[in-house]
């Protein structure tokens, strides 16, 4: 039931807009599809010293999965893009314990590099609604910047 609600919301949010916006959205979705290996991450303007508990970003069919190392659970999350904004925005609809939360982020693709910047909220810390990052600069900000490289299929 919750998954159906999430997907319905994602489709409804993505369906709004004009024909040129829809064409831009389709092109952007196609460009993002695939598996991206995380090469670095930073927060508060500094590279994360310890290993990030994520290995890959997998994007397919309107679903993004931040994959954890082998044997650890990864959760697929529906998302909605707005490629016509500057910076481009991505909204992820995460559901945990039947509670939906909208994570508002930004992204950029440059060739085979993906930048994904999301608000970071520590577990157990009530901080109100997470705020969408305005740039990829994390200096002094509680934002997680992930940089990933596209994995090419083996031939």
N, C-alpha and C positions, 0 to 999 in steps of 0.2 A: 504494500500500500504506500509506504513512504517513498520507495523508489519510483513508483508511478507518479506520485505527486511531484517529486524532483524533476523527473523527465518532462512532465507536462509543463511545469514552470519554465524549464530551460527552453523548450520548444516555443512556448508563448512569448518569452522574452526575445528569443531569436527571430520570431516571425514578424515582429513589429518593424516598420521601416519601409523605405521606398525601394523600387526596383534596382536602382544603381547601388544602393546600400546592400541589398541582398546579393548582388553580383560580387561586390567587394568582400562580403562575408564568405561566400562560397570559395573564392580564390584564396582567401586567408586561411580558411579551414584546410584546404588542400595543401597549402604550404606548410602548415603545422603538423599534419598527419605524420606519424612515425614514432621512432624510438630515439630518445635523446639521452646521452650519457652525461651525468652531472660531473663537471670538471672542477668547479669551485663554488663556494658559497660565502656570503659575508653578512654581517649584521653590525649595526652601530659603526659602520665605516671600516671594519676590520675583518680580514679573512677569518673564518672560523678555525680556531686552533685544533679542536678535536674533530673527528670525523662526523660528518652529517649522516644521520640515520636514513639516508636516501641514496639510491644508486642511479636511478633512471627516471625520466619523465616519458610516459607513453601516452600518445594522443591518437585517438581513433573514434570516429563516429560520434563526435560531440561529448566524448568522455575523456577525462584526463586522469591518469593514475600516476601518483608519485610512488614509485616502487622502492621498497625497502630491500635490504640484503636478503639473499636466499633464506627461506624458512621463516621470514617475518611477514606478517599480514600487510598487504597493500590494499588500499581502498580506492575503487574507481569512483570518480565524482563528475557529475554533469557540469558543463560550463557554457558560458555565453560570452562571445567576443563582441567588441565594438572597435573594428579596425579603422573607423573613420575619425576617431578621437586622437588627440596628441597629448601624451603618449597613448598608444593603443591600450584598451582595457580588456580585462578578463575577469569575469565573475564566476566563482566556483560555489556550488550549492552543496555543502557538506552536511550530512545527517548523522547524528550520533545519539543513541538512546531516544529515538523518535523526535529529536529536536533538530530542526533545520537551521543552519547558519550560513549566511552569505558572506563569502570572503572576497573582497574587492581588491583586485590587483592590477598591475600593468605588465606588459610584455613587449618584446621587440625581437624580430628575427632579422639577422644579417647573414645571408648565405647559409652556412651550416651551424650558425651559433644562435642559440635561444637564450634570451634573458627573461627571467620571470621574477617579479618582485611582489611579495605579498606581505600584508601586515602580520606581525608575529605577536601572539598572545601566549604567555606562559600558562601552563595548566594550573588551575586552582587560584589564579589571580583575576579578580573581577576588575576589568578595565573599560567596561562599556563597549559600544560598537566599534570594531576595528575600522581604522581610517585607511582609505585607499592611498597608496604612495603616489606622490606627484612626480617623482623622478626616480632614477636608478641609483642615486646617491643615498647611501644608508647612514652617512655620518650623523650621529646624534639621534638616530631614528630607530624605533623598534620595528624594522622591516627586514625581511629575509630576502636577500637577492641570490638567486640560483642562476648559474651560468652553465649551459649544457651544449654539447656538440652532437650533431645528428649522427646516428649510427647508420652506416650503409649496409644494405643486405649483402650477405656473402654470395659470391657467384660460383 
